[in-house]
């Protein structure tokens, strides 16, 4: 029977990866989980969950994406740079 990995460990592993950028082999050694498990947890589970929860809050698309509204945004951003 496989030992389950707690949500706390999954989050710790993912946050460690995102902050340090260490490769999966080092993470597998440090956290005592399989190499493929590291990849599955980070990419397949936790990062997708983080994206699903945070993207609607912090990455909202404009309600209308008309040419005139996009040109206005582009013009405003050009004025900010000068």
C-alpha positions as CSV (number, residue, x, y, z in Angstrom):
1,X,0.0,0.0,0.0
2,X,1.3,3.4,-1.0
3,X,1.9,6.0,1.7
4,X,-0.2,9.2,1.0
5,X,1.5,12.6,0.9
6,X,-0.2,15.2,3.2
7,X,-1.4,18.4,1.7
8,X,1.1,20.3,4.0
9,X,4.0,18.3,2.5
10,X,2.7,18.9,-1.0
11,X,2.5,22.6,-0.5
12,X,5.9,22.8,1.3
13,X,7.5,20.8,-1.6
14,X,5.9,23.1,-4.2
15,X,6.8,26.3,-2.4
16,X,10.3,25.1,-1.9
17,X,10.6,24.4,-5.7
18,X,9.0,27.7,-6.7
19,X,11.3,29.8,-4.4
20,X,14.6,27.9,-4.9
21,X,14.2,26.5,-8.4
22,X,16.0,23.3,-7.3
23,X,15.7,20.4,-9.7
24,X,13.4,17.5,-9.1
25,X,16.2,15.1,-8.2
26,X,17.3,17.4,-5.3
27,X,13.7,17.8,-4.1
28,X,13.2,14.0,-4.3
29,X,16.2,13.5,-2.1
30,X,15.4,16.3,0.4
31,X,11.8,15.5,0.8
32,X,12.1,11.6,0.6
33,X,9.6,11.2,-2.2
34,X,9.9,9.6,-5.6
35,X,11.2,11.7,-8.5
36,X,8.0,11.2,-10.6
37,X,6.0,12.0,-7.5
38,X,7.8,15.3,-7.2
39,X,6.9,16.2,-10.8
40,X,3.3,15.0,-10.4
41,X,2.8,17.0,-7.2
42,X,4.4,20.2,-8.4
43,X,3.0,20.4,-12.0
44,X,0.0,18.1,-11.9
45,X,-1.5,19.1,-8.6
46,X,-0.4,22.1,-6.6
47,X,0.6,24.6,-9.3
48,X,-2.7,23.9,-11.1
49,X,-4.7,24.3,-7.9
50,X,-2.8,27.6,-7.1
51,X,-3.5,28.8,-10.7
52,X,-7.2,27.8,-10.5
53,X,-7.7,29.7,-7.3
54,X,-5.6,32.8,-7.8
55,X,-5.8,33.6,-11.5
56,X,-9.5,34.7,-11.4
57,X,-8.6,37.1,-8.5
58,X,-5.3,38.5,-9.8
59,X,-5.5,38.0,-13.6
60,X,-8.9,39.2,-14.6
61,X,-9.4,39.9,-18.3
62,X,-11.2,43.1,-19.3
63,X,-15.0,42.7,-19.7
64,X,-14.9,43.9,-23.3
65,X,-11.9,43.3,-25.5
66,X,-12.9,45.6,-28.4
67,X,-10.3,47.2,-30.7
68,X,-11.0,50.7,-29.4
69,X,-10.6,49.6,-25.7
70,X,-7.4,47.9,-26.4
71,X,-6.0,50.9,-28.4
72,X,-6.9,53.1,-25.4
73,X,-5.0,50.9,-23.0
74,X,-2.0,50.8,-25.4
75,X,-2.1,54.6,-25.7
76,X,-2.3,55.0,-22.0
77,X,0.7,52.7,-21.4
78,X,2.7,54.6,-24.0
79,X,2.0,57.9,-22.2
80,X,3.2,56.4,-18.9
81,X,6.6,55.5,-20.2
82,X,7.5,59.1,-21.3
